[in-house]
Amino acid sequence: MIPIIGLAAGVLLGLFLDPTVPLVLQPYLPIAVVAALDAVFGGLRARLDGIFDAKVFVISFVSNVVVAALIVFLGDQLGVGAQLSTAVVVVLGIRIFGNAAAIRRHVFRA
């Protein structure tokens, strides 16, 4: 119940406070969100499989976001930021859809 309350509070705070992201960080925000979604779907899958570990989840969440942001930063420094951003989104997207399929199979037994 606590995660649902935290999510609702975060959404409401975001809607009412209308935070702005600094221009320097704007290219990294979509990649960070996709990396975070990958960790969340992986955590949900692990929970349904009965192997969830909060420590592993937190480390996975933080490391996914940091590594994805570093890859995009490196791409920006090399002048190929758009290509590496696309590559990160594709790889993480494949992982998200794989986890979503496993969750669907577990929930619907199909």
GIPE-V794926 format. One record per residue. N is the residue number from 0. RES is the residue in one letter. PHI is phi in whole degrees, -180 to 180 (* if undefined). BURIAL is I if it has 24 or more other ideal C-beta (glycine too) atoms within 12 Angstrom, else O. Layout:
BEGIN
n	res	phi	burial
N	RES	PHI	BURIAL
N	RES	PHI	BURIAL
END
This chain:
BEGIN
n	res	phi	burial
0	M	*	O
1	I	-63	O
2	P	-61	O
3	I	-68	O
4	I	-64	O
5	G	-63	O
6	L	-64	O
7	A	-63	O
8	A	-64	O
9	G	-64	O
10	V	-65	O
11	L	-64	O
12	L	-61	O
13	G	-63	O
14	L	-71	O
15	F	-82	O
16	L	-85	O
17	D	48	O
18	P	-69	O
19	T	-112	O
20	V	-97	O
21	P	-58	O
22	L	-56	O
23	V	-64	O
24	L	-94	O
25	Q	-58	O
26	P	-66	O
27	Y	-93	I
28	L	-62	O
29	P	-62	I
30	I	-67	I
31	A	-64	I
32	V	-65	I
33	V	-65	I
34	A	-64	I
35	A	-66	I
36	L	-62	I
37	D	-61	I
38	A	-65	I
39	V	-65	I
40	F	-65	I
41	G	-63	I
42	G	-66	I
43	L	-64	I
44	R	-63	I
45	A	-63	O
46	R	-63	O
47	L	-68	O
48	D	-81	O
49	G	80	O
50	I	-122	O
51	F	-68	O
52	D	-134	O
53	A	-60	O
54	K	-64	O
55	V	-63	O
56	F	-62	I
57	V	-63	O
58	I	-65	O
59	S	-63	I
60	F	-60	I
61	V	-66	O
62	S	-67	O
63	N	-59	I
64	V	-66	I
65	V	-66	O
66	V	-65	I
67	A	-62	I
68	A	-65	I
69	L	-66	O
70	I	-64	I
71	V	-68	I
72	F	-62	O
73	L	-61	O
74	G	-62	I
75	D	-64	O
76	Q	-67	O
77	L	-88	O
78	G	86	O
79	V	-126	O
80	G	-60	O
81	A	-65	O
82	Q	-67	O
83	L	-71	I
84	S	-61	I
85	T	-63	O
86	A	-63	O
87	V	-64	I
88	V	-64	I
89	V	-65	O
90	V	-63	O
91	L	-68	I
92	G	-62	O
93	I	-61	O
94	R	-65	I
95	I	-62	I
96	F	-67	O
97	G	-64	O
98	N	-67	I
99	A	-63	O
100	A	-65	O
101	A	-65	O
102	I	-64	I
103	R	-60	O
104	R	-61	O
105	H	-70	O
106	V	-72	O
107	F	-98	O
108	R	55	O
109	A	-130	O
END
